[in-house]
């Protein structure tokens, strides 16, 4: 169903869009539509979830020192009560706690996620709706707190916002999490870094869970590997670029891009140029 050439294209799209607030799922479904790949096929849904692991591997490599620091603080806190006051120890637990809502939602709403919500109509509407949220976050977020001032409520709300992207492909996981962080008063770099750290357990879990559908659905292992490797390389470059971008720019360009793509997609669907 998916050949190596298509896997390369999907890997590039995944790597470019996973962490940019433009919706990787939405862009993957649009790309699949243009390539003639059935977007609601369970094996295809599984394929896109698995190649996300390449993007997650990019996060692990890029933030390796931070992850080691958090893991070391978490280990010290487990061993010594006095070390439990360290922010890094608390932050590690917060990432774990903040992942629980999306895990529960993913298990509860699987039939909807793989059924009615796996539609290009949903993608188009979610792209536009998510743009409104991003504009509001850019407009009303105070940006006064950095990563050391992050709290448990921040992490829980940002982590829970991932459910929007899970249910409505096109909304964007990174867009939802970064916007929520901004609305909580985090600065753009802190909100973006928190979004990256929360992506690790959420997307890794999704990839592992969907692996059985991707392989068991008749897809060749070679395209899966190719798509995953390409995703890793492109995602690594995207992470480095985004962190530099958010340090000195608003998200206005992303908001405009999302609206243009959403409206354009609606036009293609209404005219029948693209099959939902």
C-alpha positions, 0 to 999 in steps of 0.5 A, a space after each residue: 500500500 505504501 512504497 519506499 518513495 511514498 515513505 520518503 515523502 511521508 517521512 519528510 512531511 512528518 519530520 518537518 511538521 511534527 514539532 512545528 505548530 502546523 499539525 503533522 497528522 493533518 499534513 500527513 493526511 493531506 499528503 496521503 490524500 494527494 498520493 492516493 493513500 486511504 487516510 482512514 485505513 488502519 494500517 496507514 494510521 499505524 504507519 504514520 504513528 510508527 514513523 513518529 518514533 523517528 521524530 521522537 528519537 530526534 528529540 531524545 538526541 537533541 535534548 539528551 543532556 536535559 533528559 539525563 539531568 532530569 533522570 539523574 534528579 529523579 533517581 536522586 529524589 527516589 533515593 534521598 528525600 532531601 533531593 525531592 525539593 529539586 525542580 528537576 526531580 519535580 519536573 520529571 514527575 510532572 511529565 509522567 503525570 501530564 501524560 496520563 490524560 492523553 493515554 486515557 483519552 487514546 484508549 477510550 476514543 480509539 474507535 472515533 480516532 480511527 473512524 469518523 475523526 480520521 477525515 480531511 474535513 476534520 483536518 480542515 476545520 481543526 487547522 482553522 480552529 487551532 489557528 484561533 487558539 494560537 492567535 489568542 495565545 500569542 495575543 494574551 499570553 504574558 510570557 513572564 515565566 521561564 522553565 524554572 518557574 514551571 509548575 505542576 498545574 502548567 504541566 497538567 494543563 499543557 499535557 491534557 491539551 494534547 487530547 485536542 490534537 489526538 481527537 481532531 487531526 489538524 489541531 496540532 499537538 505542538 500547537 495546542 501544547 505551546 499555546 496552552 503554555 503561553 496562556 499559562 504565562 510561560 515564555 515562548 522558549 519555555 512553552 516550546 521546550 515543555 511541548 518537546 518533553 511531553 511529546 516523548 512519552 505520548 508519541 513513543 507510546 502511540 508508535 509502539 501501540 500502533 506498530 501491530 496495525 502497521 505491520 499486521 495490516 500488510 505494510 512492508 517493514 522496509 518502507 516503515 524503516 525508511 520513513 522513520 529514518 527520514 523522519 528522524 533526520 528532518 525532525 532534528 533539523 526542525 527542532 533546532 530551527 524552531 527553538 531559535 525561531 521562537 526566541 525572537 518571533 511570534 507565531 503569526 506566520 504559523 497562524 496565517 499558514 494554517 488558515 491558508 492551508 485549512 481554507 485551501 483544503 476546504 476548497 479542494 474538498 468542496 470541489 471534489 478535487 480531493 477525496 475526504 
